[in-house]
Amino acid sequence: MNKKHLYSLVVNQLEERLNALSMLQDELREALTKDSKSSAGDKYETSRAMTHLEQEKLLQQQQVFKQMKARLSSLDPEHTHKEIGFGSLVETSHGWYFFSIAIGEIVFDQTPVFVLSNAAPLAQALVGKKAGEKLVFQGKEIAIVGVC
């Protein structure tokens, strides 16, 4: 599995999510400008308040994704690891894991890869381990096949 290409896919996924949030924000902004005050004043005010709340939620999500992007940009995808840590691509007996940012499962070269932050419980259990080691996590034995 090519870590550099996987890294590019993760960057693209994050960009797509940021773009989707921007589009939603544009739609909400447009909805606010098109929303005209009607004779049902309370309904109008409630609608505007709900739209503002949605905008705030989107801004918070965007902030989180921007922080993820900054964290991801600090990762060197060409660096190989002897032990598991931030930036490691790990093959285990239970699948592939890329320790970078928390975006969940993606499919790379028809293989599911779980993209996790180092704050994830599994990441914390694996940090510092090397290929060939085993550990028990949530009652399951996990063998570390490879680390790069």
Secondary structure, 3 states (H helix, E strand, C coil): CCHHHHHHHHHHHHHHHHHHHHHHHHHHHHHHHHCCCCCCHHHHHHHHHHHHHHHHHHHHHHHHHHHHHHHHHCCCCCCCCCECCCCCEEEECCEEEEECCCCEEEEECCEEEEEECCCCHHHHHHCCCECCCEEEECCEEEEEEEEC
